[in-house]
């Protein structure tokens, strides 16, 4: 059994290599092997002329530091010295405010870290936060389906409500959300100036490729000018790769008059340990008169007098024994314990919230919106906002499925995020959502209604937008391009202006300002006009011999030199199309990969599966797969034929390997 598991894992690793060029050149160390902080999830922050701090990993000597963005720099950072293991470096006086890649040269190698240094123009008077959570990015497949307000976990279910649904892989959800908030961020519509993720960034803590994919999503958002801060969740635990690719377990950031504290509520423990909370109080004591925002993955509150899914708790204090006893009925077992065994942890935390007047606590984990306003006995308001999952399909469907209802979940959900404004005087607002204190959906439909499919091929880059927000979205977007590629206006139907391009860390990037209209649109950037059709071949069916009316899946190998725009599967019998279903990519970070669709059943023993793949230039390739009645040997007769792009049949071993990846990694 161990040998078979190793063989399956080897197949997976060969099949799912992700050549994203995320944070360092091939052969370079993981960023966390050189720095503990800053990393892509926790940038260094300062204004021109100010000193920032960098914490090298053990045994690392920093030799040189440089910051560069697509439009600005490079600037050399003057290293002032080292104090208690912390390197102090000065941002040049002439550095233009932007979000910069940090290039670190050390005795352990060179790394290029996106979102490494956020150079501010001035201290903000308000932090405008785009709150995402539970992105669950995976190098395997974690996919749901959306269409307008509708969300379902399976394709046949959503096809009951919508003929043209869209697939939302967890990586697609991350890229879509960060692209949107970068477009509406500091350089765009100025809706937000900081993106925050409250944990479960990757679905499996042992999925190293998943963390590389996540870092690439961070790069695509932050390189457009909006910074990003993240904490770890229980799916990032133990933090073997989290600290190598995203950031430290817990940390704090000072942004002018604001103090952001990121906590680690760990894995099965589901709350910070006492030592960590004592560290938090020391940070609060050493940064008085700051407006405090705390990030923690597991929500503190379970319910309120208004119900389970949010409301107001008023008139209590954690400093009074009777009040505390009354409060414990509202506190999550994750923090309090089923029998009060973590009572000291929960009470200490809430005491700090009151004592230091923490104004906003952001959380995730439960894959649902849960806004709670805690008004203590002194009348101070403390917001606890838990946002639904931004990237995982394990939440209540919209409308709720029969399975959801049987579990008692009747309030629908979707792929969501939230915008929260925190002012320097402590006021907290949710300007785009209004009054959030109600059960049900209070989050915004991002990325539910703004989906970005990115494709990076050998000869070009293409992006497909799905905008169902009833308005155009305007702002900066970053494309990773092959060297020498240019935007092709004949195959681009968004308004765009190229702002600049640059090679950074061995990869080429282009920054554009675009206006994405309502509906479906695209950008292409290519070396030359694409005349090559895609490659497409049916791999196999599961089950391989579907009975009439039996649900089955079709696995398809698809590839292109620029990008695949759409894949459609038709079921044909006696010359008539019985069904037409979209197929979706199991690994949307790759151009050459496996697509799959889920057919609810065919009322025929013999039929033809016809697959059509279309690229961003309208080039198409077709393949057919004949499913006939079983022969005397008990095996079906299958005759695949291909026209247009060609390509060999995809073997089932790779498909099985892909499906096993999350299980194998969890077992590790």
C-alpha positions in Angstrom: 0.0 0.0 0.0 2.8 2.4 0.8 4.4 1.7 -2.5 1.2 2.4 -4.4 0.7 5.6 -2.4 4.2 6.8 -3.2 3.6 6.0 -6.9 0.4 7.9 -7.0 2.1 10.9 -5.3 4.9 10.7 -7.8 2.4 10.8 -10.7 0.7 13.8 -9.0 3.9 15.7 -8.6 4.8 15.2 -12.3 1.3 16.1 -13.4 0.7 19.3 -11.3 4.0 21.2 -11.5 3.0 24.8 -11.6 5.4 27.0 -13.6 4.1 30.3 -12.3 7.4 32.0 -11.6 5.9 33.3 -8.4 8.4 34.7 -6.0 11.9 33.6 -7.1 13.7 32.2 -10.0 14.1 28.5 -10.6 16.5 27.0 -8.0 16.1 29.9 -5.6 15.1 29.3 -2.0 11.6 29.8 -0.7 11.3 33.4 0.5 10.8 32.2 4.1 14.1 30.5 4.0 15.7 33.9 3.7 13.3 36.2 5.6 10.9 35.6 8.4 9.3 39.0 7.7 8.5 40.7 5.4 6.9 38.0 3.2 4.1 38.1 0.6 1.4 38.0 3.3 3.1 40.6 5.6 4.8 43.5 3.9 7.2 46.1 5.5 5.4 49.5 5.6 6.8 53.0 5.7 7.0 56.4 4.0 9.9 57.7 1.9 12.9 58.3 4.2 11.6 56.1 7.0 13.3 53.1 8.5 11.7 49.6 8.0 12.6 46.4 9.9 13.4 43.0 8.3 13.8 39.8 10.2 16.2 37.3 8.5 15.8 33.6 8.9 18.3 31.8 11.2 21.8 31.7 9.7 21.0 34.3 7.0 23.1 37.3 6.4 21.5 40.1 4.3 23.9 41.5 1.7 21.8 43.9 -0.3 18.2 45.1 -0.5 16.3 46.6 -3.5 12.7 47.5 -4.2 11.1 47.7 -7.6 7.6 48.0 -9.1 6.5 47.9 -12.7 6.5 51.7 -12.9 9.0 52.7 -10.3 12.6 52.0 -9.2 14.7 50.1 -8.7 15.8 51.7 -5.4 18.6 50.4 -3.3 17.7 50.3 0.5 20.4 51.5 2.7 21.1 48.9 5.4 21.7 50.8 8.7 22.6 47.9 10.9 21.2 45.0 12.9 19.7 45.1 16.4 18.7 42.0 18.2 18.7 40.1 15.0 16.5 42.6 13.2 17.9 44.4 10.1 17.0 48.1 9.8 16.9 49.6 6.4 16.0 53.0 5.1 13.5 53.7 2.3 15.1 56.3 -0.1 13.7 59.8 0.2 12.9 59.8 -3.5 11.0 56.5 -3.6 7.6 57.0 -5.2 4.7 55.6 -3.1 3.8 52.2 -4.5 3.6 48.5 -3.5 7.0 47.1 -4.3 8.7 43.8 -5.0 11.5 43.3 -2.5 14.7 41.8 -3.9 16.9 40.3 -1.2 20.5 39.2 -1.8 21.8 37.0 1.0 24.4 34.4 1.8 21.6 31.8 1.2 20.6 33.0 -2.3 18.5 35.7 -3.8 14.7 35.9 -3.6 12.1 38.3 -5.1 9.2 38.9 -2.8 5.9 40.5 -4.2 4.2 42.8 -1.8 7.5 43.1 0.1 7.4 46.8 0.9 4.5 49.1 0.9 5.7 52.7 0.5 3.0 55.1 1.6 2.6 58.7 0.5 1.3 59.7 3.9 -0.3 58.2 7.0 -3.9 57.3 6.1 -6.8 58.9 8.0 -8.9 55.8 7.2 -8.0 52.2 6.5 -10.4 51.0 3.8 -10.2 47.2 4.0 -11.2 44.6 1.5 -11.8 41.6 3.7 -11.5 38.2 2.1 -11.1 34.8 3.9 -11.0 31.1 3.4 -9.6 31.2 -0.1 -8.6 27.5 0.2 -6.3 27.6 -2.8 -5.3 24.2 -3.9 -3.1 22.6 -6.6 -5.9 20.0 -6.8 -9.5 20.7 -7.6 -11.8 22.7 -5.3 -14.6 24.0 -7.5 -18.2 25.4 -7.2 -20.5 26.9 -9.8 -22.1 30.4 -10.0 -24.5 32.3 -12.1 -25.7 35.7 -10.9 -26.9 35.1 -7.3 -27.0 31.4 -7.8 -24.4 29.2 -6.2 -24.3 25.4 -6.3 -21.7 22.8 -5.4 -22.3 20.7 -8.6 -22.8 21.4 -12.2 -26.0 19.4 -12.8 -27.6 21.2 -9.8 -26.9 24.7 -11.0 -27.9 23.8 -14.6 -31.4 23.5 -13.2 -31.3 27.3 -12.7 -28.9 28.6 -15.3 -27.9 27.4 -18.7 -24.5 29.1 -18.7 -22.9 28.8 -15.3 -19.3 29.7 -14.5 -16.8 27.5 -12.7 -15.1 28.9 -9.6 -11.9 27.0 -8.7 -10.4 28.3 -5.5 -7.4 29.7 -7.4 -9.8 31.5 -9.8 -11.7 32.9 -6.8 -8.5 34.3 -5.2 -7.2 35.8 -8.5 -10.7 37.3 -9.2 -11.1 38.9 -5.7 -7.5 40.3 -5.6 -7.8 41.6 -9.2 -11.1 43.3 -8.4 -9.9 45.0 -5.2 -6.6 46.0 -6.9 -8.6 47.6 -9.7 -10.8 49.5 -7.2 -7.9 50.2 -4.8 -5.3 52.9 -4.4 -4.7 53.5 -8.1 -8.2 52.7 -9.3 -11.6 53.8 -8.0 -10.1 54.3 -4.5 -12.7 52.1 -2.8 -10.1 50.3 -0.7 -6.4 50.8 0.3 -5.7 47.4 1.9 -6.7 43.8 1.2 -6.8 41.5 4.3 -7.2 37.7 4.3 -8.2 36.1 7.6 -6.8 32.6 7.0 -7.2 29.2 5.3 -5.3 30.8 2.4 -4.4 27.3 1.2 -6.6 24.2 1.5 -3.9 21.8 2.7 -1.0 22.8 4.8 1.3 20.4 3.0 0.4 21.6 -0.5 3.6 23.5 -1.4 2.4 24.1 -4.9 -0.8 25.6 -3.5 1.3 28.1 -1.6 3.2 29.0 -4.7 -0.1 29.5 -6.5 -1.4 31.7 -3.7 1.8 33.8 -3.8 1.2 34.3 -7.5 -2.3 35.5 -6.9 -0.9 37.9 -4.3 1.6 39.1 -6.9 -1.1 39.8 -9.5 -3.1 41.9 -7.1 -0.4 43.8 -5.2 1.8 44.5 -8.3 -1.2 46.6 -9.5 -0.8 48.8 -6.4 -2.9 47.6 -3.5 -1.1 46.0 -0.5 -2.1 42.7 1.1 -2.0 41.3 4.6 -2.8 37.7 5.6 -3.0 35.5 8.7 -2.9 31.7 8.9 -5.9 29.5 9.4 -6.4 25.9 10.6 -6.0 24.6 7.0 -2.6 26.4 7.1 -1.7 24.4 10.2 0.9 23.1 10.9 2.7 26.1 9.3 5.4 24.1 7.5 5.0 25.9 4.2 3.0 28.9 5.4 6.0 30.4 7.1 8.1 29.7 4.0 5.7 31.4 1.6 3.3 33.8 3.3 4.3 35.1 6.7 5.0 34.4 10.4 2.5 32.7 12.7 1.6 36.0 14.4 2.8 39.6 13.9 1.8 43.3 14.1 1.9 46.1 11.6 1.9 49.9 12.4 0.2 52.0 9.7 0.4 55.6 11.0 -2.3 55.9 13.7 -3.4 52.3 13.2 -2.2 49.1 14.7 -3.0 45.8 13.0 -2.4 42.6 15.0 -2.5 39.2 13.3 -3.1 36.2 15.6 -2.7 32.5 15.0 -5.7 30.5 16.3 -3.8 27.3 15.3 -5.4 24.0 14.2 -7.6 21.8 16.3 -6.9 24.1 19.3 -9.0 26.8 17.5 -7.8 29.7 19.6 -4.5 31.5 20.4 -2.5 30.1 23.3 -2.0 32.2 26.4 1.6 33.1 25.5 0.5 34.6 22.2 -2.2 36.7 24.0 0.4 37.9 26.5 2.5 38.9 23.5 -0.5 40.7 22.0 -0.9 42.7 25.3 2.8 43.7 25.2 2.3 45.0 21.7 -0.8 47.0 22.7 1.0 48.5 25.7 4.0 49.5 23.6 1.7 51.2 21.0 -0.7 53.4 23.0 -3.2 55.7 21.4 -3.5 53.6 18.2 -6.7 52.5 16.5 -6.5 48.7 16.8 -7.6 46.1 14.3 -7.2 42.4 15.2 -7.2 39.5 12.7 -7.9 36.0 13.9 -9.2 33.0 11.9 -11.7 31.5 14.3 -14.6 33.7 15.3 -15.0 34.7 18.9 -18.8 34.8 19.1 -21.1 31.8 18.4 -24.4 33.7 18.8 -26.1 36.9 20.0 -29.4 37.6 21.6 -30.6 38.3 18.1 -29.7 34.8 16.8 -26.9 32.6 15.6 -25.9 34.5 12.5 -25.1 37.9 14.0 -26.6 40.8 16.0 -25.8 43.0 18.9 -24.5 42.1 22.4 -24.8 45.1 24.7 -24.2 46.2 28.3 -21.7 43.6 29.6 -18.0 43.7 30.6 -15.5 40.9 30.8 -14.2 42.5 34.0 -17.3 41.6 36.0 -17.8 38.0 37.1 -21.5 37.9 36.7 -21.4 39.7 33.3 -18.8 37.2 32.2 -20.9 34.2 33.2 -23.7 35.7 31.2 -21.5 36.3 28.2 -20.2 32.8 28.0 -23.4 31.5 26.5 -22.7 33.6 23.4 -19.0 32.8 23.0 -17.8 30.1 20.6 -16.7 26.7 22.0 -13.6 27.2 20.0 -12.6 30.0 22.4 -14.4 29.1 25.6 -14.4 25.3 25.4 -17.4 23.0 25.7 -17.0 22.9 29.4 -15.3 26.2 29.9 -11.8 24.6 29.9 -10.4 27.6 27.9 -12.2 30.2 30.0 -9.1 32.1 30.9 -8.1 32.4 27.2 -11.5 33.7 26.1 -11.9 36.1 29.0 -8.3 37.5 28.7 -8.9 38.2 25.0 -12.2 40.1 25.6 -10.7 42.0 28.4 -8.0 43.2 26.0 -10.6 44.1 23.5 -12.3 46.4 26.1 -9.2 47.7 27.9 -7.4 48.7 24.7 -10.6 49.6 22.8 -10.1 47.3 19.9 -12.4 48.6 17.3 -12.6 45.8 14.7 -11.9 42.0 14.9 -12.0 40.3 11.5 -12.4 36.5 11.2 -13.4 33.7 8.9 -13.5 29.9 9.2 -17.3 29.2 9.3 -17.9 30.0 5.6 -20.8 32.3 6.4 -21.3 35.9 7.2 -21.6 36.6 11.0 -21.4 40.3 12.0 -21.5 41.0 15.7 -21.5 44.4 17.4 -20.3 44.1 21.0 -21.1 47.3 23.0 -19.4 47.1 26.4 -20.7 48.5 29.7 -18.9 51.8 29.0 -20.7 52.2 25.7 -17.7 51.5 23.5 -18.4 49.7 20.2 -16.3 46.7 19.2 -17.1 45.2 15.8 -16.5 41.5 15.2 -17.0 40.7 11.5 -16.8 37.2 10.2 -17.0 37.0 6.4 -18.1 34.0 4.3 -15.6 32.0 2.3 -14.2 33.8 -0.7 -12.9 30.7 -2.4 -14.3 27.4 -1.1 -17.5 25.7 -2.4 -18.3 24.1 1.0 -21.0 26.4 2.1 -24.8 26.6 1.9 -26.0 26.7 -1.7 -28.1 29.5 -3.1 -30.9 28.3 -3.2 -30.2 25.8 -0.4 -30.1 22.2 -1.6 -32.0 19.4 0.0 -28.8 18.2 1.6 -28.2 21.7 3.1 -31.8 21.7 4.5 -31.4 18.3 6.0 -28.4 19.7 7.9 -30.4 22.6 9.2 -28.7 25.2 6.9 -31.5 27.2 5.2 -29.8 30.6 4.9 -28.0 30.7 1.5 -24.4 31.8 1.0 -22.1 32.7 -1.9 -18.5 33.5 -2.8 -18.1 36.7 -0.9 -16.0 39.4 0.7 -16.6 42.7 2.5 -15.4 46.3 2.6 -14.9 47.8 6.0 -13.7 51.4 6.7 -11.9 52.1 10.0 -11.3 55.8 10.8 -8.5 57.0 13.0 -11.1 58.1 15.6 -12.2 54.4 15.9 -15.4 54.6 13.8 -16.2 51.5 11.8 -18.4 51.5 8.7 -19.4 49.0 6.1 -20.1 51.6 3.3 -21.0 49.2 0.5 -23.2 46.9 2.6 -25.2 49.3 4.8 -26.6 47.8 7.9 -24.9 44.4 8.1 -26.6 43.3 11.4 -29.1 40.8 10.0 -29.1 37.1 9.3 -28.2 35.8 5.8 -25.9 37.3 3.2 -24.3 40.6 4.3 -21.1 40.2 2.3 -20.5 41.6 -1.2 -20.7 39.3 -4.3 -17.0 39.5 -5.0 -15.9 37.2 -6.7 -19.4 35.7 -7.2 -20.2 38.3 -9.8 -16.7 39.4 -11.0 -14.7 36.5 -12.3 -11.3 36.6 -13.8 -9.9 33.7 -15.8 -6.2 34.1 -16.5 -4.3 32.0 -19.1 -0.5 32.2 -19.6 0.7 30.3 -22.7 4.0 30.0 -24.4 3.1 32.6 -27.1 0.9 35.0 -25.1 -1.4 35.8 -22.2 -5.1 36.1 -22.2 -7.7 37.1 -19.6 -11.4 36.4 -19.7 -13.7 38.6 -17.5 -17.2 37.8 -16.4 -18.8 41.0 -15.0 -22.3 40.7 -13.6 -22.1 43.8 -11.3 -24.3 46.0 -13.4 -21.6 48.5 -13.9 -18.1 48.8 -15.5 -15.1 48.2 -13.3 -12.2 50.5 -14.0 -8.6 50.4 -12.6 -5.1 48.9 -13.0 -4.5 45.2 -13.8 -1.2 43.3 -14.1 -0.5 40.8 -16.8 2.3 38.3 -16.7 3.5 38.1 -20.3 6.1 36.3 -22.5 9.0 38.6 -23.5 8.0 40.6 -26.5 4.2 40.2 -26.2 1.9 43.2 -26.9 -1.8 43.8 -26.4 -3.7 42.8 -29.6 -6.5 45.4 -29.9 -8.3 43.2 -32.5 -8.9 40.5 -29.9 -9.3 42.7 -26.9 -12.7 44.2 -26.2 -12.1 46.1 -23.0 -10.9 49.8 -22.9 -7.3 49.8 -22.0 -4.1 51.9 -21.6 -0.7 50.4 -21.2 1.0 52.1 -18.3 4.3 50.3 -18.3 6.1 47.0 -18.4 9.2 45.5 -16.8 11.1 42.3 -16.2 11.3 41.5 -12.4 12.8 38.4 -11.0 13.1 36.7 -14.3 9.4 37.3 -15.3 7.9 40.0 -17.5 4.9 42.0 -16.4 2.7 44.6 -18.0 0.6 47.1 -16.1 -2.6 48.5 -17.8 -5.5 50.6 -16.8 -8.6 48.9 -18.1 -12.4 49.4 -18.0 -14.2 46.0 -17.9 -17.7 46.4 -19.2 -20.7 44.4 -18.1 -20.9 40.9 -19.5 -18.1 38.7 -20.9 -15.0 40.4 -22.3 -11.3 39.7 -22.8 -7.7 40.9 -23.1 -5.0 39.2 -25.2 -1.3 40.0 -25.2 0.6 38.0 -27.7 3.9 37.9 -29.7 1.9 37.6 -32.9 -1.6 36.8 -34.0 -2.6 33.3 -32.9 -3.6 30.9 -35.7 -2.9 27.7 -33.8 -6.0 25.7 -32.7 -6.1 24.2 -29.2 -5.3 20.5 -28.6 -8.2 18.4 -27.2 -8.7 14.7 -26.5 -11.1 12.8 -24.3 -9.3 10.9 -21.6 -11.9 8.6 -20.1 -15.3 8.5 -18.4 -16.1 7.8 -14.8 -17.7 5.4 -14.5 -16.2 4.1 -17.7 -19.4 2.3 -18.6 -22.3 4.6 -17.7 -25.7 2.9 -17.7 -28.7 4.7 -19.3 -29.7 7.6 -17.0 -26.6 7.2 -14.8 -24.6 10.3 -13.9 -21.0 10.3 -15.2 -18.0 12.5 -15.6 -16.0 13.2 -18.8 -12.2 14.0 -18.4 -10.6 15.9 -21.2 -7.0 16.8 -22.0 -6.9 20.4 -23.3 -4.0 22.7 -24.2 -3.1 25.9 -26.2 -0.2 28.1 -27.0 -2.0 31.3 -25.6 -5.1 30.3 -23.7 -8.3 28.2 -23.8 -11.4 30.4 -23.6 -14.2 27.8 -23.5 -14.7 24.0 -23.6 -18.1 22.6 -24.4 -19.3 19.0 -24.2 -22.3 17.9 -26.3 -24.0 14.5 -26.0 -25.3 13.5 -29.5 -27.5 10.5 -30.3 -29.2 9.7 -33.7 -27.9 13.1 -35.0 -29.6 15.1 -32.2 -27.9 17.0 -29.4 -29.4 15.6 -26.1 -27.3 17.7 -23.7 -24.8 20.5 -23.8 -22.6 21.2 -20.8 -19.5 23.3 -20.2 -16.3 21.7 -19.1 -14.1 23.3 -16.5 -10.4 23.3 -15.8 -9.2 21.3 -12.8 -6.1 23.4 -12.7 -6.9 26.9 -14.0 -3.3 28.1 -13.2 -2.2 26.0 -16.2 -2.9 26.3 -20.0 -2.2 22.6 -20.7 -4.3 20.6 -18.2 -7.3 18.5 -17.6 -10.9 19.6 -18.0 -13.9 17.8 -16.6 -17.7 18.0 -16.9 -20.4 16.2 -14.9 -23.2 14.8 -17.1 -26.5 14.0 -15.2 -27.2 10.9 -17.3 -28.1 10.0 -20.9 -31.2 8.0 -21.7 -29.4 5.9 -24.3 -27.0 3.0 -24.4 -25.1 4.3 -27.4 -24.2 8.0 -27.9 -21.4 10.3 -29.0 -19.5 12.7 -26.8 -18.4 15.7 -28.9 -16.0 18.1 -27.3 -15.2 21.6 -28.7 -12.3 23.7 -27.4 -12.1 27.4 -28.4 -9.2 29.7 -27.8 -9.2 33.5 -27.4 -8.8 34.0 -31.1 -11.8 31.8 -32.0 -9.6 28.9 -33.2 -11.4 25.7 -32.4 -10.6 22.0 -32.1 -13.1 19.1 -31.8 -12.9 15.5 -30.7 -15.5 12.8 -30.5 -15.8 9.8 -28.3 -18.2 7.1 -29.2 -19.9 5.2 -26.4 -21.5 2.0 -27.6 -23.4 -0.8 -26.0 -21.1 -3.2 -24.0 -19.6 -6.0 -26.1 -19.7 -9.7 -25.2 -16.5 -9.2 -23.1 -18.3 -6.7 -21.0 -16.3 -3.7 -22.1 -17.8 -0.8 -24.0 -16.7 0.1 -27.5 -15.1 3.5 -27.5 -13.7 5.2 -30.6 -12.1 8.7 -30.0 -11.6 10.8 -33.1 -10.1 14.3 -33.2 -10.3 17.3 -35.6 -8.7 20.7 -35.5 -6.1 20.6 -32.8 -5.4 17.0 -32.4 -3.7 15.5 -29.3 -3.4 12.2 -27.7 -5.8 10.6 -25.2 -5.1 11.6 -21.6 -4.3 8.5 -19.5 -6.4 7.9 -16.4 -3.4 7.6 -14.1 -2.8 11.4 -14.1 -6.5 12.1 -13.5 -6.5 9.7 -10.6 -3.3 11.3 -9.3 -4.9 14.8 -9.4 -7.9 13.6 -7.6 -5.8 11.9 -4.9 -3.5 15.0 -4.3 -5.4 16.6 -1.4 -5.9 13.3 0.4 -2.2 12.3 0.0 -1.1 15.7 1.3 -3.4 15.6 4.3 -2.0 12.1 5.2 1.5 13.6 5.1 
